Amino acid sequence: MRKKIILLLTLMLSVLCSVQAEDTPNARQARRIFNQAYQQVFGEQGATLHYDVNIIGLYRTNGTIWYKGKKSKFVDAKMDSWNDGTTVYTIKKKKSKKKEVEIHNAKNNKSDKYSRKFKFEPENFDYSIAEESEGLMLTLKAKDGAKGIKEIRALVERKTYHPIRLRIKISFIWTTIKISDFRSGGITDDMITFPKEQYKDYKFVDKR
């Protein structure tokens, strides 16, 4: 489930400058705002945000994410995880009594059953933007024949383009992610590096 949440959050801002959107003023504006939002989260300066996930009322969770380049850190009620771009260190809190740190390969997605379902292909969507009372609504609708994600609705702040809310539709299921405490920049390597010294009495389980 954690991998699913991470993918959902990443989808919100992972639109590159090469996106082939419909060439209209509205579509160009939507693409420009996506690109600026992308840089705020995934630029060299790094970023952090708090998320609340709701999958049609059946599954709920919340946590905090820190990003900087290929590195990241995730903290929620069930798990803490550090990713240095090569190795992922994970502590499952329900197993905290065992004092275990799981080690995974950051580049191995073979076991991720959600990857194909949530794979984002920019050219498979039509883009638009509209004014909302809370900010700007960026809508991506899948073109005919496109598989996987059917629609993405990202609400961003009007002036800063900071993310407020994301909704993603897979088949007929909508997932809602509320974003708060977003901050771009000020992320140091120390903030997202696995603190080995704090867990020196834990057992390290290599699952690479």
matplotlib code that plots the C-alpha trace (Angstrom):
import matplotlib.pyplot as plt

x = [0.0, 2.9, 4.2, 0.7, 0.6, 4.0, 3.1, -0.1, 1.7, 4.4, 1.8, 0.5, 3.6, 5.5, 4.8, 7.8, 8.3, 8.1, 4.4, 2.5, -0.7, -3.4, -2.0, -4.5, -3.9, -5.7, -3.7, -0.4, -1.2, -2.0, 1.3, 3.2, 1.7, 2.4, 6.0, 6.4, 4.8, 7.2, 10.2, 8.9, 8.7, 11.5, 14.0, 17.5, 16.2, 14.0, 10.5, 8.4, 4.6, 2.0, -0.6, -4.0, -5.1, -8.7, -9.5, -13.3, -13.6, -12.2, -8.6, -7.2, -3.7, -1.6, 2.1, 4.9, 7.3, 10.6, 12.1, 15.5, 16.6, 16.5, 16.5, 13.4, 12.1, 8.5, 7.0, 3.5, 1.8, 2.8, 6.2, 9.3, 11.4, 14.6, 15.6, 19.1, 18.4, 20.1, 19.0, 15.8, 15.8, 12.4, 11.1, 7.7, 6.3, 4.0, 7.1, 9.0, 9.4, 11.5, 13.8, 14.3, 15.4, 14.5, 16.9, 15.5, 16.9, 15.5, 15.7, 13.9, 10.2, 9.6, 7.6, 5.6, 2.2, 0.9, 3.5, 1.8, -1.6, -0.3, 2.2, 1.9, 2.2, 1.9, 0.9, -2.1, -4.0, -5.7, -5.0, -7.1, -7.3, -10.2, -10.8, -12.1, -13.0, -10.0, -7.5, -6.7, -8.0, -5.8, -7.6, -6.0, -8.4, -7.2, -7.6, -9.6, -7.9, -5.5, -5.1, -4.6, -5.3, -8.6, -8.5, -6.3, -7.6, -5.0, -6.0, -3.2, -2.9, -3.7, -0.4, 2.2, 0.9, 1.5, -0.5, -3.8, -5.6, -5.2, -7.8, -7.0, -9.4, -8.5, -11.3, -14.3, -12.3, -11.4, -8.5, -8.3, -5.1, -5.1, -1.8, -0.8, 2.3, 4.0, 7.4, 9.8, 13.5, 15.5, 15.8, 19.3, 20.9, 20.9, 17.1, 16.6, 19.6, 19.1, 20.4, 22.3, 23.6, 20.1, 19.4, 22.7, 21.0, 18.5, 18.7, 19.3, 17.3, 18.6, 15.8, 17.5]
y = [0.0, 2.4, 2.0, 2.8, 6.0, 7.1, 6.5, 8.5, 11.4, 11.4, 11.4, 14.8, 16.7, 14.3, 16.1, 17.0, 19.8, 17.4, 16.7, 16.7, 18.5, 19.8, 23.1, 25.6, 28.5, 26.7, 23.5, 25.4, 27.2, 23.9, 22.4, 25.4, 25.2, 21.5, 22.1, 24.8, 22.6, 19.8, 22.0, 23.1, 19.4, 17.7, 20.4, 20.4, 22.4, 19.5, 19.7, 18.3, 17.9, 16.1, 13.9, 12.5, 9.6, 8.4, 5.6, 5.8, 5.6, 2.0, 2.9, 5.9, 6.9, 10.0, 10.8, 13.2, 13.0, 14.7, 14.8, 15.8, 14.6, 10.8, 10.7, 10.7, 10.0, 8.8, 8.7, 7.5, 5.6, 2.2, 2.7, 4.8, 4.6, 6.2, 6.0, 7.2, 6.4, 3.1, 1.5, 1.7, 1.3, 0.5, 0.1, -1.4, -0.1, -3.0, -5.1, -2.5, -5.0, -7.1, -4.2, -4.9, -2.7, -4.1, -3.3, -3.1, -2.2, 1.2, 0.4, -3.0, -2.6, -6.2, -6.8, -3.7, -4.9, -1.3, 0.1, -0.9, 0.3, 3.7, 4.2, 7.8, 8.4, 12.2, 11.9, 9.8, 12.8, 16.0, 18.9, 21.8, 24.4, 26.1, 28.5, 27.1, 29.0, 27.3, 27.8, 26.4, 23.0, 21.2, 18.3, 15.5, 13.3, 10.1, 9.9, 7.1, 3.8, 4.8, 2.2, 2.7, 6.2, 7.6, 11.1, 13.3, 16.4, 18.5, 21.6, 24.1, 27.5, 30.3, 32.3, 29.9, 26.7, 24.8, 21.6, 21.5, 18.3, 15.5, 13.1, 10.1, 7.8, 4.2, 2.4, 3.6, 4.1, 7.6, 8.2, 11.5, 12.9, 16.2, 18.0, 20.3, 21.9, 22.0, 23.6, 23.9, 24.2, 23.9, 20.1, 19.0, 15.6, 15.1, 15.3, 12.4, 10.2, 6.9, 7.5, 4.2, 5.2, 5.4, 1.8, 0.2, -2.3, -3.3, -6.4, -5.6, -7.9, -7.7, -8.3, -7.0]
z = [0.0, 0.7, -2.8, -4.1, -2.1, -3.2, -6.8, -6.4, -4.8, -7.5, -10.3, -9.1, -10.2, -12.6, -15.8, -17.9, -20.3, -23.3, -22.7, -25.9, -24.8, -27.1, -28.4, -27.0, -24.7, -21.9, -22.4, -22.6, -19.3, -17.6, -18.8, -17.7, -14.2, -13.9, -14.9, -12.3, -9.6, -10.6, -10.0, -6.6, -5.5, -7.4, -8.0, -6.5, -3.5, -2.3, -0.7, 2.1, 2.5, 4.7, 3.0, 3.9, 1.7, 1.3, -1.2, -1.5, 2.2, 2.4, 3.2, 4.9, 6.0, 6.5, 6.8, 5.8, 2.9, 2.3, -1.2, -2.5, -5.9, -5.9, -2.1, 0.1, 3.5, 4.5, 7.9, 8.9, 11.6, 10.2, 8.7, 8.5, 5.3, 3.9, 0.2, -0.8, -4.5, -4.3, -1.0, 0.9, 4.7, 6.2, 9.8, 10.1, 13.4, 14.0, 14.2, 16.3, 19.2, 16.9, 16.3, 12.6, 9.7, 6.2, 3.4, -0.2, -3.6, -4.6, -8.3, -8.2, -9.1, -10.1, -7.0, -7.2, -8.5, -8.7, -11.0, -14.3, -13.1, -12.0, -14.8, -16.1, -19.8, -20.4, -24.1, -23.1, -21.6, -22.6, -20.3, -19.1, -16.3, -14.6, -11.7, -8.5, -5.2, -3.5, -6.3, -9.8, -10.9, -13.3, -15.1, -17.1, -19.0, -20.6, -24.4, -26.0, -25.7, -23.0, -20.2, -16.5, -15.1, -16.4, -14.9, -12.6, -10.9, -9.1, -7.1, -6.6, -5.0, -7.3, -6.9, -5.7, -7.4, -4.2, -4.2, -2.2, -3.2, -5.8, -7.1, -9.3, -11.0, -11.9, -13.6, -11.5, -8.2, -7.0, -4.6, -2.8, -1.4, 0.7, 0.9, 3.7, 5.2, 1.8, 1.7, -1.2, -0.4, 2.8, 2.6, 3.7, 3.2, 6.9, 7.1, 4.7, 5.3, 7.2, 10.8, 11.3, 14.7, 16.1, 15.0, 15.7, 18.1, 15.5, 13.3, 9.6, 7.3, 3.7, 1.2, -1.9]

ax = plt.figure().add_subplot(projection="3d")
ax.plot(x, y, z, "-o")
ax.set_aspect("equal")
plt.show()
